Amino acid sequence: MVRLRRAFSDALVSAAVLGSLMLALVAADGRVRDHVMPRFGGPHPSTALTHAGGQVRDIVAIVVEAVRDQSVEHAPLLIFVLVATALLLAMSRT
């Protein structure tokens, strides 16, 4: 029971981190914002569901491109974040 609760909380934390990363990218990069915002305001949900696969693929491609561009422009900050993440993971494992 404890393992299930921990797995659920880990999944919830992962989803929150991905959501916050997506929000940060939408706030920082206009290309991502232009591709994401129409997906949430569509008038026909059934039509949106039929095109969801292509839209997700497009959004992922734009996010990957934005992350790559931002990482090139802000390489020292990216290195700091990666090292901080690795240290956080190492500390949480002990």
C-alpha positions in Angstrom: 0.0 0.0 0.0 2.8 2.4 0.9 4.6 1.6 -2.4 1.4 2.4 -4.4 1.0 5.7 -2.5 4.6 6.6 -3.2 4.3 5.6 -6.9 1.2 7.8 -7.2 2.9 10.7 -5.5 6.0 10.4 -7.7 3.7 10.3 -10.8 1.9 13.4 -9.6 5.2 15.3 -8.9 6.4 14.3 -12.4 3.2 15.5 -14.0 3.5 18.8 -12.1 7.1 19.3 -13.2 6.2 18.6 -16.8 3.2 21.0 -16.6 5.4 23.8 -15.1 8.0 23.2 -17.8 5.3 23.5 -20.4 3.9 26.7 -18.8 7.4 28.2 -18.7 8.0 27.4 -22.4 4.6 28.9 -23.3 5.5 32.0 -21.3 9.0 32.3 -22.7 8.7 31.4 -26.4 6.1 32.8 -28.8 6.3 29.9 -31.2 5.3 27.5 -28.5 2.5 29.8 -27.4 1.2 30.2 -30.9 0.9 26.4 -31.3 -0.4 25.5 -27.8 -3.1 28.2 -27.2 -5.4 27.2 -30.1 -5.4 23.6 -28.8 -7.1 24.7 -25.6 -9.8 27.0 -27.0 -11.2 24.9 -29.8 -15.0 24.9 -30.2 -15.4 21.3 -31.3 -14.0 18.8 -28.9 -14.8 15.8 -31.1 -12.9 17.3 -34.0 -10.0 18.1 -31.7 -9.8 14.5 -30.6 -9.5 13.2 -34.2 -6.6 15.5 -34.8 -4.9 15.0 -31.4 -2.1 12.7 -32.7 -0.9 15.2 -35.3 -1.3 18.1 -32.9 0.7 16.4 -30.1 3.4 15.5 -32.6 3.5 19.2 -33.7 3.6 20.5 -30.2 6.4 18.1 -29.2 8.4 19.2 -32.2 8.0 22.8 -31.4 8.8 22.3 -27.7 11.9 20.3 -28.6 13.0 23.1 -31.1 12.3 25.8 -28.4 14.3 23.8 -25.8 17.2 23.4 -28.2 17.2 27.1 -29.1 16.9 28.2 -25.5 19.6 25.7 -24.4 22.0 27.1 -27.0 21.3 30.7 -25.9 21.5 29.9 -22.2 24.1 27.1 -22.0 25.6 28.1 -18.7 22.2 28.3 -17.0 21.2 24.9 -18.6 24.4 23.3 -17.2 23.6 24.7 -13.8 20.0 23.3 -13.9 21.2 19.9 -15.0 23.8 19.7 -12.3 21.3 20.9 -9.7 18.8 18.3 -10.9 21.4 15.6 -10.7 22.3 16.7 -7.1 18.6 16.8 -6.1 18.1 13.3 -7.4 21.2 12.0 -5.6 20.1 13.6 -2.4 16.5 12.3 -2.6 17.7 8.7 -3.2 19.5 8.6 0.1 
